[in-house]
Amino acid sequence: MVYALPANQMGAKIAEVYQTQVAITPADNAAIGPFVALWVGGAGNVTLCPRNSTTPVLYTAIPAGTLLRVALQGVNATGTTATSLVGLG
């Protein structure tokens, strides 16, 4: 059986596909993005380096298997305890 999306839903589904996937090793003040989302594979805290800002943002108690849809340049090592991070763009 073939399932086709209605035309009015196609744009939204295409937007959900990420063209770039980069494994991230947290490093303070390292701009490795830009990314439009961050996959958190292992639970913990994440200190994001937002896009267009120099002020890091700490997200706490993120569960494993969380997709954070935020614009970011990288992830700081300071304050980050989450593991298996992947930048998506």
Residue frames as qw, qx, qy, qz and C-alpha x, y, z in Angstrom:
[[0.000, 0.888, 0.459, 0.000, 0.00, 0.00, 0.00],
 [0.406, 0.249, 0.003, 0.879, 1.30, 3.46, -0.90],
 [0.191, -0.804, -0.462, 0.321, 0.45, 6.39, 1.30],
 [0.353, 0.444, 0.159, 0.808, 0.58, 9.89, -0.18],
 [0.168, -0.449, -0.421, 0.770, 0.44, 13.07, 1.84],
 [0.246, 0.865, 0.437, 0.017, -2.13, 15.68, 0.89],
 [0.485, 0.565, 0.037, 0.666, -0.54, 18.65, -0.88],
 [0.238, -0.852, 0.034, -0.464, -1.32, 20.99, 2.03],
 [0.781, -0.599, 0.173, 0.026, 0.81, 18.83, 4.39],
 [0.868, 0.318, -0.034, 0.380, 3.78, 18.27, 2.10],
 [0.222, 0.774, -0.242, 0.541, 5.58, 21.54, 2.96],
 [0.573, -0.678, 0.307, -0.342, 5.44, 20.82, 6.68],
 [0.972, -0.127, 0.172, 0.098, 6.88, 17.32, 6.21],
 [0.691, 0.539, -0.110, 0.470, 9.72, 18.58, 4.02],
 [0.088, -0.816, 0.282, -0.498, 10.58, 21.15, 6.71],
 [0.803, -0.516, 0.244, -0.169, 10.98, 18.29, 9.21],
 [0.933, 0.184, -0.003, 0.310, 13.82, 16.73, 7.22],
 [0.323, -0.861, 0.274, 0.282, 17.25, 17.85, 8.37],
 [0.727, 0.651, -0.205, 0.072, 19.93, 18.10, 5.70],
 [0.317, 0.585, -0.605, 0.437, 22.84, 18.22, 8.16],
 [0.844, -0.517, -0.106, -0.099, 23.54, 15.94, 11.13],
 [0.400, 0.601, -0.523, 0.452, 26.71, 16.57, 13.14],
 [0.752, -0.424, -0.437, 0.251, 27.80, 14.76, 16.30],
 [0.029, -0.860, 0.160, -0.484, 28.67, 17.43, 18.85],
 [0.683, -0.196, -0.459, 0.533, 31.43, 17.23, 21.42],
 [0.216, -0.952, -0.214, -0.016, 30.77, 20.09, 23.84],
 [0.613, 0.038, -0.071, 0.786, 33.51, 22.74, 23.83],
 [0.134, -0.772, -0.314, 0.537, 33.38, 26.19, 25.40],
 [0.148, 0.792, -0.088, -0.586, 32.87, 29.03, 22.90],
 [0.271, -0.156, 0.788, 0.531, 33.33, 26.82, 19.82],
 [0.576, 0.467, 0.070, -0.667, 31.05, 27.85, 16.95],
 [0.279, -0.114, 0.902, 0.311, 30.43, 24.68, 14.95],
 [0.425, 0.594, 0.650, -0.209, 26.92, 25.47, 13.64],
 [0.461, -0.100, 0.291, -0.832, 24.66, 26.94, 12.72],
 [0.105, -0.197, -0.973, -0.062, 22.01, 24.36, 13.57],
 [0.434, -0.323, -0.201, -0.816, 18.23, 24.62, 13.85],
 [0.853, -0.390, -0.074, -0.339, 17.80, 21.82, 16.39],
 [0.038, 0.525, -0.809, 0.261, 19.69, 19.66, 18.86],
 [0.859, -0.170, -0.436, -0.206, 19.10, 15.96, 19.51],
 [0.269, -0.581, 0.642, -0.421, 19.87, 14.96, 23.11],
 [0.712, 0.069, -0.680, -0.162, 20.44, 11.20, 23.25],
 [0.572, -0.207, -0.679, 0.412, 21.46, 10.94, 26.91],
 [0.323, -0.862, -0.370, -0.127, 19.71, 12.81, 29.73],
 [0.568, -0.301, -0.204, 0.739, 21.27, 15.77, 31.49],
 [0.011, 0.866, 0.129, -0.482, 21.91, 19.50, 31.24],
 [0.626, 0.395, 0.337, 0.582, 22.94, 21.35, 28.07],
 [0.138, -0.735, -0.031, 0.663, 24.56, 24.78, 27.83],
 [0.599, 0.603, 0.436, 0.296, 23.71, 26.07, 24.36],
 [0.225, -0.351, 0.189, 0.889, 25.52, 28.77, 22.43],
 [0.461, 0.693, 0.494, -0.252, 22.56, 30.44, 20.72],
 [0.491, 0.406, 0.392, 0.664, 22.82, 31.73, 17.19],
 [0.080, 0.702, 0.158, 0.689, 23.24, 35.52, 17.06],
 [0.525, -0.807, 0.047, -0.265, 24.06, 35.78, 20.78],
 [0.412, 0.493, -0.659, 0.392, 27.16, 35.53, 22.93],
 [0.445, -0.378, 0.533, -0.613, 25.27, 34.64, 26.11],
 [0.264, 0.031, -0.961, -0.079, 25.09, 30.86, 26.77],
 [0.671, -0.256, 0.006, -0.696, 21.75, 29.39, 27.83],
 [0.042, -0.195, 0.952, -0.232, 21.52, 26.48, 30.29],
 [0.752, -0.144, -0.319, -0.558, 18.73, 23.94, 29.77],
 [0.212, -0.371, 0.818, -0.386, 18.39, 21.66, 32.78],
 [0.518, 0.046, 0.794, -0.316, 17.10, 18.11, 33.26],
 [0.579, 0.391, -0.382, -0.605, 16.56, 17.32, 29.59],
 [0.855, -0.055, 0.482, -0.182, 15.27, 13.76, 29.19],
 [0.336, -0.225, 0.790, 0.462, 17.02, 11.28, 26.90],
 [0.281, 0.396, 0.798, 0.356, 15.59, 11.29, 23.40],
 [0.088, 0.822, 0.341, -0.448, 14.65, 14.98, 23.33],
 [0.464, 0.430, 0.352, 0.690, 14.70, 17.16, 20.23],
 [0.145, -0.694, -0.228, 0.668, 15.30, 20.81, 21.09],
 [0.446, 0.651, 0.418, 0.449, 14.12, 23.00, 18.22],
 [0.232, -0.910, -0.011, 0.344, 16.34, 26.00, 18.88],
 [0.591, 0.749, -0.156, 0.256, 18.81, 27.92, 16.72],
 [0.663, -0.685, 0.225, 0.201, 22.33, 27.32, 18.01],
 [0.383, 0.791, -0.477, -0.009, 26.01, 27.63, 17.09],
 [0.506, 0.286, -0.775, 0.248, 27.37, 25.04, 19.50],
 [0.767, -0.567, -0.269, -0.131, 27.29, 23.49, 22.96],
 [0.029, -0.751, 0.529, -0.393, 29.55, 24.60, 25.81],
 [0.611, 0.030, -0.759, 0.223, 31.32, 21.95, 27.88],
 [0.017, 0.078, -0.572, 0.817, 30.80, 24.01, 31.04],
 [0.504, 0.087, 0.362, -0.779, 27.48, 22.97, 32.55],
 [0.745, 0.224, -0.393, -0.490, 26.73, 20.28, 29.97],
 [0.430, -0.289, 0.829, -0.208, 26.16, 16.79, 31.35],
 [0.831, 0.369, 0.234, -0.343, 23.91, 15.39, 28.60],
 [0.394, -0.337, 0.752, 0.407, 25.45, 12.94, 26.13],
 [0.407, 0.300, 0.787, 0.353, 25.00, 11.77, 22.54],
 [0.182, 0.737, 0.170, -0.629, 24.38, 15.28, 21.20],
 [0.471, 0.265, 0.619, 0.570, 23.67, 15.82, 17.50],
 [0.125, 0.514, 0.014, -0.849, 23.29, 19.19, 15.79],
 [0.449, 0.468, 0.734, 0.199, 20.67, 19.25, 13.04],
 [0.054, 0.551, -0.083, -0.828, 20.35, 21.73, 10.23]]
